[in-house]
Amino acid sequence: MRRAANPAEFGPDKPITAVQADGRSVVVPDAHLLFSADFTRLGDDLLLTGPDGARVLVTGYFTAAEAPVLQSPDGAVLTPELVAALVGPLAPGQYAQVTLARAPALIGQVETLTGTAQAVRADARRWYDRARLLGRDARAGWRFHHDTKV
């Protein structure tokens, strides 16, 4: 379970065990805490909060080019990928679009129109049977990219 960290929670009545992330792995002194904690990002640091209120602050966890493995004293590990999933996104509720959506490719254009017309592209091979003219007096001149005129 994740919760928002509140720096005001850190007072003299709430001790924190701090460990430095400065290698490929960080030993968290309490194995039970490691596997039952809430994981919270505090700037560059990682805060683990156990169900009993015990806390471990892994300082500098998010500053390394490659995040370290969290390890219990007996050797059990949490991978950086699992820690990232437990912490959650850096900016919760915010999304970025990777690329702009492209408009569908044009297959032609209407050159002349009288009345109302409608064209629906079913697939690339059978465009011609999906163009409809609406109304008794409707007329349209279509030019398609392969120079077919209708």
C-alpha positions in Angstrom: 0.0 0.0 0.0 1.3 3.5 -0.9 0.6 6.7 0.9 1.7 10.2 0.6 4.7 11.1 2.7 4.4 14.0 5.1 7.7 15.4 6.2 6.0 16.7 9.4 5.8 13.1 10.5 9.5 13.0 11.1 10.0 14.1 14.7 12.0 13.0 17.7 9.2 10.7 18.8 9.3 8.8 15.5 12.8 7.4 15.1 14.0 6.4 11.6 16.8 4.0 10.8 18.7 5.5 7.9 20.8 3.5 5.5 22.9 5.0 2.6 22.4 3.7 -0.9 25.9 3.9 -2.3 26.4 0.6 -4.1 24.7 -2.1 -6.0 22.8 -3.3 -3.0 21.5 -1.9 0.3 21.0 -4.0 3.4 17.8 -3.2 5.2 18.3 -4.3 8.8 14.8 -5.6 9.3 13.7 -8.4 6.9 10.1 -8.3 8.1 9.9 -4.5 7.5 11.5 -5.0 4.0 8.7 -7.3 2.9 5.7 -5.7 4.7 6.4 -2.0 4.4 4.7 0.8 2.5 7.2 2.2 0.0 7.2 6.0 -0.5 9.5 8.3 -2.5 10.8 11.3 -0.6 12.7 13.3 -3.2 15.9 11.3 -3.8 15.3 9.0 -0.8 13.1 5.9 -0.3 11.1 5.6 2.9 9.9 2.2 4.1 7.2 2.3 6.8 6.2 -1.0 8.5 2.7 -1.9 9.8 4.0 -1.2 13.4 5.3 2.3 12.4 8.9 1.3 12.2 10.7 3.2 9.4 13.8 2.9 7.4 15.0 5.7 5.2 17.3 4.7 2.3 19.1 7.9 1.5 20.1 8.6 -2.1 18.2 5.6 -3.4 16.8 7.4 -6.5 20.1 9.3 -7.3 22.1 6.4 -8.7 22.2 5.8 -12.4 21.2 2.2 -11.6 19.0 1.8 -8.6 20.4 -0.7 -6.0 18.8 -4.0 -4.9 17.2 -3.9 -1.5 18.5 -6.8 0.6 17.6 -8.4 3.9 20.3 -9.4 6.4 19.8 -13.1 5.4 20.2 -12.3 1.6 16.6 -12.1 0.3 16.2 -9.3 -2.2 13.8 -6.8 -3.8 14.9 -5.8 -7.3 14.9 -2.1 -8.4 12.0 -2.9 -10.8 9.9 -4.3 -8.0 10.7 -1.3 -5.7 9.7 1.0 -8.6 6.4 -0.8 -8.9 5.8 -0.6 -5.1 6.7 3.1 -5.0 4.4 4.0 -7.9 4.8 6.6 -10.5 7.0 9.7 -10.1 4.0 11.9 -10.9 0.8 10.1 -10.0 -2.2 11.0 -12.1 -0.1 12.7 -14.8 0.3 11.2 -18.2 2.4 12.0 -21.2 1.7 11.2 -24.8 4.7 9.7 -26.5 3.8 10.6 -30.1 1.1 12.6 -31.8 -1.7 10.6 -33.3 -1.5 10.6 -37.1 -4.5 11.4 -39.2 -5.5 8.7 -41.5 -3.9 8.9 -45.0 -6.0 10.7 -47.5 -7.2 8.5 -50.4 -8.5 11.4 -52.6 -10.6 14.4 -52.6 -13.9 15.7 -53.8 -13.4 18.1 -56.8 -17.1 19.0 -57.4 -20.2 18.5 -55.4 -23.9 19.3 -55.8 -26.2 18.1 -53.0 -24.9 15.9 -50.2 -22.3 13.1 -50.5 -20.8 10.6 -48.0 -17.7 8.4 -48.4 -16.7 5.6 -46.1 -13.4 3.7 -46.6 -14.0 0.1 -45.8 -10.6 -1.1 -46.9 -7.9 -0.1 -49.5 -9.2 -2.5 -52.2 -12.9 -1.6 -52.3 -13.3 2.1 -51.9 -15.5 2.5 -54.9 -18.5 0.6 -53.5 -18.6 2.6 -50.3 -19.1 6.1 -51.7 -22.7 7.2 -51.6 -24.5 10.2 -52.9 -27.4 11.3 -50.7 -30.4 13.0 -52.3 -32.0 12.8 -55.8 -30.0 15.6 -57.3 -26.7 14.8 -55.7 -23.6 14.8 -58.0 -20.0 14.5 -57.0 -16.7 14.3 -58.8 -14.1 12.3 -56.9 -10.3 12.2 -57.7 -8.3 9.5 -55.9 -4.6 9.5 -55.5 -4.0 6.8 -58.1 -5.7 9.3 -60.6 -9.0 7.4 -60.8 -11.9 9.7 -61.3 -15.5 8.9 -60.4 
